[in-house]
Amino acid sequence: MPKFSDRSLENLSHVHQDLQALFNEVIKDYDCTVICGMRTQEEQKELYAQGRYKPGNIVTYKDGIERRSKHQVGLAVDVVPYPIDWKDEERFREFGWFVIGVAKTLKRYGQIEKDIKWGGQWKFKDYPHFEI
């Protein structure tokens, strides 16, 4: 049975309890890693600079100041199937739909209260992103 690494557990520990409950259930059946939980304003600003003022692709439209990310308030996590293959979009979609299915089941049975949204359903695809 898969289990989270210490780093994944630490990343998950500072986010909303519904996200913790969801991914503690997901890990029972699907090996994954939590690459990001809470972000500081500085971390968000650095990500916003990527693809604008610094090398790399644009990964966020939230500047961390005027437009805050849900990561900054513990309402979002970035989780990817393990082992990580950033080029395998089909696997990211499979994982995302699995997570959404688990979230709906947990909510139906009262184990989480909030609806979960997945970045893979957005126009600007953010496959690792799950939020309340």
C-alpha positions as CSV (number, residue, x, y, z in Angstrom):
1,M,0.0,0.0,0.0
2,P,1.4,3.4,-0.9
3,K,2.2,6.0,1.8
4,F,3.3,9.6,1.9
5,S,6.9,10.6,2.4
6,D,7.7,12.9,5.4
7,R,7.9,15.8,2.9
8,S,4.4,15.1,1.5
9,L,3.0,14.8,5.1
10,E,4.6,18.2,6.0
11,N,3.2,19.8,2.9
12,L,-0.2,18.5,3.7
13,S,-0.2,19.3,7.4
14,H,-0.8,23.0,7.0
15,V,-3.8,22.9,4.6
16,H,-7.5,22.7,5.3
17,Q,-8.7,19.6,7.0
18,D,-10.8,18.5,4.1
19,L,-7.8,18.5,1.8
20,Q,-5.9,16.5,4.4
21,A,-8.8,13.9,4.7
22,L,-9.1,13.7,1.0
23,F,-5.5,12.9,0.2
24,N,-5.1,10.7,3.2
25,E,-7.8,8.6,1.6
26,V,-6.4,8.9,-2.0
27,I,-3.0,7.6,-0.9
28,K,-4.5,4.3,0.2
29,D,-5.1,3.4,-3.4
30,Y,-3.0,5.7,-5.6
31,D,0.7,6.5,-5.0
32,C,1.2,10.3,-5.1
33,T,3.2,13.1,-3.7
34,V,2.2,16.4,-2.3
35,I,4.6,18.9,-4.0
36,C,3.1,22.0,-2.5
37,G,0.7,23.0,0.2
38,M,0.9,26.4,1.9
39,R,2.9,29.1,0.2
40,T,4.2,32.4,1.7
41,Q,3.7,35.6,-0.1
42,E,7.3,35.6,-1.2
43,E,7.0,32.1,-2.6
44,Q,3.9,33.1,-4.5
45,K,5.7,36.2,-5.9
46,E,8.6,34.1,-7.1
47,L,6.2,31.8,-8.9
48,Y,4.4,34.7,-10.5
49,A,7.8,36.1,-11.7
50,Q,8.5,32.8,-13.6
51,G,7.8,33.3,-17.3
52,R,7.5,37.0,-16.8
53,Y,10.7,38.4,-15.2
54,K,12.5,35.1,-14.7
55,P,13.1,32.1,-17.0
56,G,10.5,29.4,-17.3
57,N,6.9,29.0,-18.2
58,I,4.1,31.0,-16.7
59,V,2.6,28.8,-13.9
60,T,0.3,31.2,-12.1
61,Y,-1.8,34.3,-12.6
62,K,-1.8,35.1,-8.9
63,D,0.8,37.7,-7.9
64,G,0.5,36.9,-4.2
65,I,-0.3,40.5,-3.3
66,E,-3.3,41.9,-5.2
67,R,-4.4,38.5,-6.4
68,R,-3.7,35.9,-3.7
69,S,-3.5,32.2,-4.4
70,K,-5.5,29.7,-2.4
71,H,-2.2,28.2,-1.5
72,Q,-1.5,31.3,0.6
73,V,-4.4,30.5,2.9
74,G,-4.2,26.7,3.1
75,L,-7.1,26.1,0.6
76,A,-5.0,24.4,-2.1
77,V,-2.5,21.7,-2.7
78,D,-0.5,20.5,-5.7
79,V,-0.4,16.7,-5.8
80,V,1.0,14.5,-8.6
81,P,0.9,10.8,-9.2
82,Y,4.2,9.1,-8.4
83,P,6.6,8.5,-10.0
84,I,6.3,12.0,-11.6
85,D,6.3,12.2,-15.4
86,W,5.4,15.8,-16.3
87,K,4.8,14.8,-20.0
88,D,2.2,12.1,-19.3
89,E,-1.0,14.2,-19.4
90,E,-3.2,11.2,-19.7
91,R,-1.9,9.9,-16.3
92,F,-2.5,13.4,-14.7
93,R,-6.1,13.4,-16.0
94,E,-6.7,9.8,-14.7
95,F,-5.3,10.8,-11.3
96,G,-7.3,14.0,-11.2
97,W,-10.6,12.3,-12.0
98,F,-9.8,9.7,-9.4
99,V,-9.2,12.4,-6.8
100,I,-12.5,14.1,-7.7
101,G,-14.4,10.8,-7.4
102,V,-12.9,10.2,-4.0
103,A,-13.8,13.8,-2.9
104,K,-17.4,13.4,-4.0
105,T,-17.7,10.1,-2.1
106,L,-16.2,11.6,1.0
107,K,-18.5,14.5,0.9
108,R,-21.6,12.3,0.3
109,Y,-20.8,10.4,3.5
110,G,-20.0,13.5,5.5
111,Q,-16.2,12.9,5.8
112,I,-15.5,16.3,4.2
113,E,-17.6,19.4,4.1
114,K,-16.3,21.4,1.1
115,D,-16.5,20.8,-2.6
116,I,-13.1,20.2,-4.2
117,K,-12.1,21.8,-7.6
118,W,-9.4,20.4,-9.8
119,G,-7.2,22.6,-12.0
120,G,-7.4,20.0,-14.8
121,Q,-10.9,21.2,-15.4
122,W,-9.9,24.8,-16.1
123,K,-9.2,26.5,-19.4
124,F,-5.6,27.1,-18.2
125,K,-4.8,23.5,-17.2
126,D,-3.1,23.1,-13.8
127,Y,-3.2,19.3,-13.5
128,P,-1.5,19.0,-10.0
129,H,-3.8,21.7,-8.4
130,F,-6.7,20.8,-6.1
131,E,-8.6,23.4,-4.1
132,I,-11.5,24.2,-2.0
